[in-house]
Amino acid sequence: MKSSDYKVNIVIEAQSVILDQAKYIAGRGNPQNARNWRNRFFRELNEIGSFPYKFPVHYDRFDRPTKYRKVTIQNYIVYYHVDDHSLTVTVTVIEPGEMQTETK
């Protein structure tokens, strides 16, 4: 990690999504694939800290004071926000991509 990188925190609920998917993969007889998938996912999440503003702000129907950003990682939608004071990126939600619905 470079000194200019932001620290990436992942809330427990978001971590659970990753771990549950890894358990599912392992339960299908692929424990090594599960470990590889989990490690790659966490590595990609941590890479957000290098360029936290790279991904667009997610606008929804709620007027939130915190600007959430959205990125797709391995067919999962990841929402996070950036705190410049603490140099922290907080991943708050991870959900399967097919759960997304368009709202206008």
N, C-alpha and C positions, 0 to 999 in steps of 0.2 A: 504494500500500500504506500503510495506517495504521500508526502506531507500535505499536499493540496486535495487529496481525496476526502470525500465525505464518508463518515462511518454509516454503515447500513444496519438498521435495526428492523427485525421482522417480528410483528406481533404474534402471539401464541396461536391465535386462530388461523393466521395465514400459514404459519409453520405446519399446523395440523393438516392442511390441505395437501401439502407436499409429502408429508410423512404418510398420510393415508394412501396416497397414490403409490408411493414406494412399497407399502405393505401389500397393496393389491397386486402389484407386479411380482413381488416376491412370492405371494400366495399362488400364483400361476406357474410356479416352478422355476422362476428366474431371479433368484436372490442377487446374483452378480449384476444382472441388468438393472435391478431395482437400486442397488447401491450406486451404480454408474449414473443412472437417471437422476437420482436425488443429489449426488455430488455436483453434477453438471448444472442442475437447476439452481442450487445454492450459489455456485460460482457465477452464473449469469446474473443472479440477483445482486451479488456483491459488486459486480462490474458497474452497476448503476451509479455507485459512489464516485466513479471516475468522471462521469459526465452527467450529473443529476438533472440538468436542464435539457438534455438531448431529446427527450420525448415530450409530446404535446400535453398541454393542460387539458384535462377532461372536463367538459362542460355538461352538466345535467340540469334537470329542472329545479334543483335546489340552489339557493343562493348561499353558498358556504364561504365562511371567512378564510378557510384554508384552501389553497389551490392544490388539487390532487392531479397528479400526472398519471398517464396510462401507457403501458407497454405490453406487448405480447411476448411471452417466453414459452416456448415449447407448447403452443396451443392453449396456454393459460393466459388470462387477462390479469395483469398486476397493476394495482393502484398504489401510489405512494405520494408522500409529500416531502418537501425539502425545507429544512430549517437552517438558514444561513448563520444564525447566532451560534448554534452548537455544532455546525458543520455535520449535520445528521440527515440521513434519508430514512424515513420510516415507511416500511411496507405495511399497509393496513389491510388490504384485501387481495386474495388470490382466488380466482374462480375459473372453472373450465370455460373455454371460449364459446362453446355452443350454448351456454346459458345466457349469453348476451342477447338482448332484444333492443331494437331501435326504438327510441322515443323521440317524438318531435314536439 
